[in-house]
Every structure is written in C-alpha cells, then in structure tokens.
C-alpha cells in the first residue's frame, strides 16, 4: 500500500513545481520523499479550486500544482522541457485591452483634430501674411503715386501745391493743399475751370494705377485747414464731380 502511494507521490513530484530550490547553481539529483495526503482542499474566495493532482505535504510544506494556481491568478504557464524552465506570464485582460484600445482610439481622434486645427492655423497665418504683403505693396504703390502727382502738379499754374494720398484699394482719399498766407490772391484768381482741370487730371492719374478705387478729396487752405472745395470720383462709371457738379 505504501509503495503504491509512494509511486503516486513520485509522479506528483515530477509534475509539481517547488520541490527543489530554483537557483543557478542547483545540482541535478534524485531524492526519496515521504509525502502525506490528507484530502487537502484549495479555496479561492470561498470556492474550492479543482485540480487533477491532489495537494500533499512533504516535511511540513504543502505542495500544490503551479498550473492550477496560475489559472486562479490569471497567469499563463509554459513548460520548456529542453531547458527545464517554467515560464510564467500575465494573461491578457480582455476588459483592460478593450479600455486601452478605446483610449488609443480617443487619443488618435484628438490628435487628428489637433492636426486639423494646426493646419487651419497655418492656412490663416499664410492668408494674413499674404494680406500684409498685399497691404505693404499697396502702401508702397500709393506712396510712389503721391510722389509722382506732386512732381507733375506741385507747381500747377505757378502756385505751390501739396498733394497727399491715403486710404485703401477700395477708396483713396486725396488732399490738395495750398498755403493761403502765400497764395490766397493767386488762388482766388484761378478760374473754377482751372481747378476742375487739376482735379480731373489727378483723379484720372489715380485711376491709371488703381482703376477700381473710388476717389474722395478736398482742396484746402493749409494755413487754416479750411476746406475750399470737395470732389469725388466714382470708379464704376468713371464720373468725377466737383462741389456736386459733374465735370
């Protein structure tokens, strides 16, 4: 009877991990062991864990199958018979994997949204750069035209005129100034026809460079800033008015 029990114990010893210490310098050996079976049960959270190999006691130590307990604690067990090695790994948690996958998807969605917003920001910055560049070009062209008008009309009818341009591509504002302290009598001697001719030439020169810009302007006494005449140019039909009358 004991011999039969001993053979069963020996078989269990071969299949059960923990009978011999695991170390790098352990020696291969065989030992005769005396195992005690006492109908040992393993409970996990109050529930009995079933096993095909009955737990037993050797020298006061209780031995149970590693593979059985690995299943209880969600571990994978692999036996490397060539190297006599047991590999223990965590089992993948389906719930955790699903949560991780959902978080990865959310991260990707947010990253895609960030990429789209960054691309939109880049486009807006490019548009602003283009607008700034266009505005700078317009200002330069308007300044060049102002210089040209002063060269062409700065001594109109022997008087000293100062022409100033301002505005944008939709509407250009013109100020034609003359100092009455020096030229009031000469200005009053000018006929309205002469003044209309000056205004008409200036407006047409503006349209030569900025054909789609409306023009509004005044002739003023620079010594007092008093307005003498006002004029307008409508680019849609190229009509010019001087003090309300079409030229």
Phi, psi and omega in degrees: 000314180295322180297317179297318179294323180296320179296320178296320178297316180301319178297318179295323179298320181295323185271350186253135180273139173118359179287329180238145178297142178262114177209161184292337183250019179293143180263147176283128182204166175237139179225145172272125184242150175253111183256141179247125175258130183222037180052049182289132178246147176247122178250137176235115185053039176085354180252137182287137178265124181279149179210147178276345178243122184287134176298153180213172183242131175232121179052041176083359179252132180269131181246132177230155182296131180295320183297324178298311182289331177298320177296323179297319185261021175057049176243150173260134180243131176231131180258121177263096184292335180290315183258005182051055183231138175254126179255124179246126180225153175290140173282147177291131178271111182304320180295318180293318179299320179295318178296317180296318179297319179295320179293320178298319179296320180293320178298317180296320179298315180293322179295320177298320179295319178298317179298318179296318179294320177297321178295321178295320177298316179300318179297317180295320178296321178296320179295319178296319178298319179295318180296318179297319180295318179295319179296318179297319179297318180297314180300320178295316181294321180294322178295320178296319179295320178301316179298318182295317180296321178293325177292320185280327188236007182295340179237032182303128181055033175075007179256164181259115182247148176235115185255127181237135179245144177208172177117205182222191185292340180274324182211128179250130180261134184239134174236119177253112187247143175220141185272110182291340177298332181253330191229023184296314181295318180295323179295317181293337178282343179288137177284157178297331178297319178297318180294320177296321179296319177298313181297315181299318180295318181296314181297317180296323177295323177296316180293337176296327180262326183229078189292338182263006183265130170286157183234131170233141183202170179219154167251125186232160170272111185292338181286335182232355184063022178280132179281132180258315179216158173230154181211162180216153174228122180263113186289338183293324178235006176058039175264144181235131177242146180234113185053040175091347180257134180290136179278000000 
